[in-house]
Amino acid sequence: MYASSARMAQVVLSAATLGLTACGSSSAPGGAGDNGSVPPPQPVVCLSADTLAQHTLDILPVASYPLPRGGLARCVLPARAPSAKTVDGQPGDWIGAPSRIGGTTRMDAGELVHSDFLFDAYGADDGTDAQRLALLDPLADIDARIGRFDALFQALGDQFGAPEPLGALDRYGNTTALSDEADLYEVRWAAQADAVFLLARWTTLSAPDKAVLLVLLDTAEGNDPREVGFGSGLSTQRFEQALLLSADGVRVRDLATGIETE
């Protein structure tokens, strides 16, 4: 059996992907194929010493380059008029189109639409992930290989039980998994002359009583440290008000005074 034309196309594509060139051709040994036809010449790829050295690191564990991510196509779309919002539990009057790409936010039809990552409901970080990423991210901007070390730290912690800071969890956040109960995937804001509207959506909502949304509001200047409260264990230097939305209603907390109202 000889390589099919599709297989040959894969060989040429692989060579092109590596930045290599075909410097000649050769026929497969044995003459004619199974159907009596002579197979087409197969490319012979030349590997120079410089090219081989350039790509050697890319096959080493940890030190390889990460696969490049696709880019976002940006374009200006015609403006769309906002829709009137009615607070009735029905999302049909929210017409803004989401990007459906995790971690992105866009404005459409007067709505600020944030698409969250799917199945990542592990709660807030206790600070160790933020410290690690604050160190690795600037270095990864210099050399993309550095980004691989985060996966190494996660493997050391999750698979081998290494303690922090050498080891890390294989996820961002430090609570138990809540993805099967209430995993937030989209948040939308819209404003009218005398009101601000909020819509939150979950991928799964098997336990509606556990669907709790904490919203922080920046209403004044200043950076004094404050406790968020509500048993969250969170603190902030940016926000002055906190809203806790749940099936039991809405609770408001003044972070400067600690006073809560319903």
N, C-alpha and C positions, 0 to 999 in steps of 0.2 A: 504494500500500500504506500502511496506517495502523499505528500502534503497537499491538501486541497488548496484552491485559490484563496479561500477564506483564511486558511491557516497561514498561507504566505503573506496575506495582508496583515495578519497579526504580527508576523516577524518583522515586516518593514515598519509597522507602526511602533513596535517596541524599540527598534533602532533609532527611529526619528525622535521618540520621546527622550532617549538618552543623549541626543545630540550627536549621534554617530552617523557615518556615511557608508553606503554600500560601494565598495571599490572594485567589484567584479561580480561574476556569476558562475555558477556551476550547475550541471545537471545532476539529478539524483542518480545514484548508482543503480544499475540493473536494466537500463534502457526503457522499454515501454511499460506503461502502467497496466492495471488490471483489465482495462478496456482496450488495450492495444495501442493507446495513444502515447506519445512521448510527452512527459511532464514538462512544464515550462521551466526555464532556468530559475534556480533559487539564489537569492542574494547572498553575497559573502560580505560580512561586516568586518571592517578593519578597526581594531582596537589599538590606539596608540598608548604609549606608556603614560602620557599626561592625562589622557581621558580616563584610563583605568585608575590612576591615582585619585582623580577628581571624584569618582563615584565609589571608591572603596569605603569611605566613611558612611555612605548612605545605606550600606547593608549591615552595619554594626548595630547591635542593640543599644538603645538609649541615645547613641550619637547620630542617628539618622535624621534627615530632614523630615518634618511632618508633611503629610500630603497637603498641597495648597488648597485653600478654600476658594469656592467660587465667589466672584464679585457680584455686587448689586448693580443693576442697571437703573440709573436715575434719569427721570424725565419729568417735564412739567405737564401736568394734566389740566384740563379745563376745570375751573372752580365749580363746585356743586353747592346749591343752597342747602343750609342746614334744615333738618326736619324738626317739627315741634315735638317735644318729649312729654309723655304722660307717665306718671309713676303708678303703674298698674301691674307690674310683674311680667309684662309682655315685652320682649325686646324688638318687636317688629318695627318700631319707630326709630331704631338705631340703624342708620343706613350706610355709615362709613365702612369702607372696604379695608380689612386688615391685610397686613403683609403675609401673615401665616409663617413667618420666619422667626424662630425663637430669639428673644432679646432685642427686637426691633420695635420702633415706635414711628407712626406716621400720622399725619393730619389729613382727614378727608371729610368733606361735607360738614365742617364745623365740629368734628369729633377728633379728639386725640386718642388714638387706638394703640395700645401696647400689647404685643403678642409675647407671651411668656414661653419659657421652655417647658416641654411636656414631661410629665412624670418626674418632677424634681422636688416634690413636697417633702423636704427634710428639715424645715424650719430655718431659723436664723443661725448664722455662724457665731461661734463663741470667740472669734477673733484670730484664731490660729491660721485659718485658711486665708484671711485677708492679709495677714503678715507675710505668709509664704508667697502669695501671689504678688504682693507689693515688691518683693525682692526679685522674683523670677520674671515678671512681665517686662520691666525695662531691659533686662538682659536678653530676653527673647526678641525684642525689637532690634537688637544688634546682631544676633545670630539665632535663627529659628530653631536650631538644635536644642537650645537651652530649654525651650518649652517642653521637651521630652522629660526633663527631670521631675516635673510635677507628677507625671504618671509613675515615675520611679518611687517617689515618696509615698504615693497612694498604694503602690504594690507592697512596699515595705511595711506599711501600717496595716492594710487590710488583709494581706495574705500571710505575713510573717509576724504580725503583732508587735512591730517596732514602736516604741513610745514616741510621743511628740518631743521635739520638733522634727526628728528624723523620719518618723512615720506619720501618715495622714490617712483619713478616711477616703474611700473611693467616691465621695460625693461632697457637694458643698452644702453645709448645714449640719447641725448636731443633734437633731431630735430623731425619733423613730420615723419610719416611712409612713407617710399619710396619703400617698398617691392613690391608694384604693378607696379612700374615704372622701377626700376633698382636695383635688389638685387644681390649683388656679392656673388657667391658661390664657385669659384675656381680661384686660381692664380698659374701660373707656371713660373719658370725661367729655362733657359738653356744657356750655354755658349759655344762659339767656340773660336778659337784662337784670333780673332780680333773683336768679337761682343758678346753682351749679349742680349738674346731674352726674351720677356715677353708675356704671354698669360693670359688674364682675361676673365672669363665667368660669365654670369648672369643667374639667374633662370628665371626672366622675364625681358623683355626689350621693354615695351610698349611705352616708350618715349626715343628713341635713343639720342636725343639732351641733355638729362639729365644724360646720362651715362658718368660720369667724374671720372677718376682714378687719385688719388694723390699718387705719389711714392717718398719716401724720401731715399736719398743716403748718406751713411756714408763713406766719402772719405778721412778723415784725423783724427788725434787724437785731443782730446780736448773736453771740456764739457761746453763751453760758451753758455749761453741762447740766442736763436735766434727765431725770428718770422718766421713762415712758409710762411705766405702771401697768395696770391690768394683769399683773403676774407674768409679764412678758420677759422680764430680765433684761430689757433693752434700755439703752441710754442714747442721748442725742445732744448735739451742740447746734443743731440747725433749726429744729422745729419747736413751736410753742403750744400747739394744740394736738390732741390725739382723739380720734373717733374709733370706737369699737362697735362694729356692726355684726349682729348675730341674729339667730331666730328669736332671741329674747327681746330684741329691740336695739336701740342705739344709746351708747354711753359716751359722754364727752368729758375729757380730762384736760384741765389747765395745767400744763407741765411746770409752770413757774410756781403755782400755789399748791398743786396736788389735789385741787378740789374737783370732784367728779359730779356730773349731773346727768340725768336721763331725759 
